[in-house]
Amino acid sequence: MAGISDETFRRYMKEPPPDFVDFVDRITRAEAQVIARAVATVVKAASPDPKTKEAGDWRAAAWLLERRRPDEFKEKRQIDVSKLDDETLLRLLEEEAEG
């Protein structure tokens, strides 16, 4: 990517050197535009059709709620870990840590 390593890119995004401030600003704005379009798509999918009044896609609404209010709406899983082998337990813990 742009002739730099992923590690350098991440470091520049956190603390851009003077020569890269404009680059980081453009990347940040582009990412914000992508996020805004994606959220608008989900909101549109979750909204009722104005002509037919049919309900929107509940999955889009659920996705939006899970991300906007995770404490209230994020899916919660209960697992009896005493019956899991070590490998499965580690995989589940890694999945949970990733979000």
VEXKE-809351 format. One record per residue (C-alpha): residue number from 1; x negated, z, y negated. Coordinates in Angstrom, 3 decimals. Layout:
// residues N
SITE   i        x        z        y
SITE NUM        X        Z        Y
...
END
This chain:
// residues 99
SITE   i        x        z        y
SITE   1    0.000    0.000    0.000
SITE   2   -1.518   -1.126   -3.303
SITE   3   -5.007   -0.848   -1.806
SITE   4   -4.908    2.958   -1.508
SITE   5   -4.320    5.278    1.425
SITE   6   -1.026    7.092    1.962
SITE   7   -2.769   10.380    1.225
SITE   8   -4.079    9.073   -2.111
SITE   9   -0.644    7.688   -2.972
SITE  10    1.019   11.060   -2.333
SITE  11   -1.658   12.836   -4.376
SITE  12   -1.248   10.390   -7.279
SITE  13    2.529   10.837   -7.177
SITE  14    2.097   14.609   -7.543
SITE  15   -0.697   14.543  -10.121
SITE  16   -1.334   11.038  -11.453
SITE  17   -4.734   10.270  -12.931
SITE  18   -4.500    8.955  -16.511
SITE  19   -4.880    5.320  -15.385
SITE  20   -1.952    5.642  -12.961
SITE  21    0.677    7.428  -15.085
SITE  22    2.564    4.184  -15.790
SITE  23    2.385    3.173  -12.118
SITE  24    3.762    6.544  -10.987
SITE  25    6.489    6.364  -13.642
SITE  26    7.595    2.915  -12.409
SITE  27    7.613    4.090   -8.783
SITE  28    9.625    7.191   -9.726
SITE  29   12.195    5.120  -11.647
SITE  30   12.495    2.603   -8.798
SITE  31   13.074    5.409   -6.281
SITE  32   15.725    6.944   -8.553
SITE  33   17.521    3.582   -8.760
SITE  34   17.520    3.236   -4.967
SITE  35   18.910    6.761   -4.583
SITE  36   21.588    6.149   -7.218
SITE  37   22.703    2.932   -5.508
SITE  38   22.797    4.608   -2.108
SITE  39   24.858    7.533   -3.397
SITE  40   27.217    5.126   -5.177
SITE  41   27.678    3.257   -1.888
SITE  42   28.515    6.498   -0.065
SITE  43   30.905    7.603   -2.820
SITE  44   32.620    4.201   -2.720
SITE  45   32.927    4.355    1.071
SITE  46   34.332    7.879    0.897
SITE  47   36.869    7.047   -1.818
SITE  48   40.386    5.831   -1.095
SITE  49   41.007    2.119   -1.533
SITE  50   42.699    1.784   -4.957
SITE  51   44.940   -1.093   -3.775
SITE  52   46.067    0.141   -0.374
SITE  53   45.592    3.880   -0.997
SITE  54   44.025    4.072    2.471
SITE  55   41.665    6.968    2.940
SITE  56   37.966    6.374    2.619
SITE  57   35.512    6.742    5.473
SITE  58   35.383   10.452    6.355
SITE  59   31.805   10.044    7.619
SITE  60   30.622    8.991    4.171
SITE  61   32.439   11.942    2.624
SITE  62   30.943   14.316    5.208
SITE  63   27.466   12.920    4.599
SITE  64   27.824   13.427    0.865
SITE  65   29.123   16.995    1.245
SITE  66   26.340   17.904    3.695
SITE  67   23.740   16.848    1.174
SITE  68   25.359   18.079   -2.028
SITE  69   26.380   21.473   -0.632
SITE  70   24.297   22.056    2.507
SITE  71   24.918   25.821    2.570
SITE  72   28.636   25.176    2.879
SITE  73   28.864   21.892    4.776
SITE  74   25.680   21.227    6.746
SITE  75   26.350   21.008   10.450
SITE  76   25.280   24.219   12.102
SITE  77   24.176   24.263   15.701
SITE  78   24.087   27.292   17.920
SITE  79   21.761   27.042   20.872
SITE  80   21.053   29.630   23.536
SITE  81   17.259   29.366   23.460
SITE  82   16.810   31.749   26.375
SITE  83   17.785   28.920   28.744
SITE  84   15.439   26.274   27.296
SITE  85   12.029   25.304   28.563
SITE  86    9.115   25.517   26.104
SITE  87    8.920   21.756   25.498
SITE  88   12.607   21.465   24.594
SITE  89   12.444   24.541   22.383
SITE  90    9.438   23.153   20.481
SITE  91   11.180   19.786   20.021
SITE  92   14.305   21.466   18.635
SITE  93   12.234   23.603   16.262
SITE  94   10.379   20.494   15.012
SITE  95   13.682   18.658   14.488
SITE  96   15.063   21.596   12.530
SITE  97   11.926   21.802   10.380
SITE  98   12.220   18.093    9.547
SITE  99   15.752   18.639    8.331
END
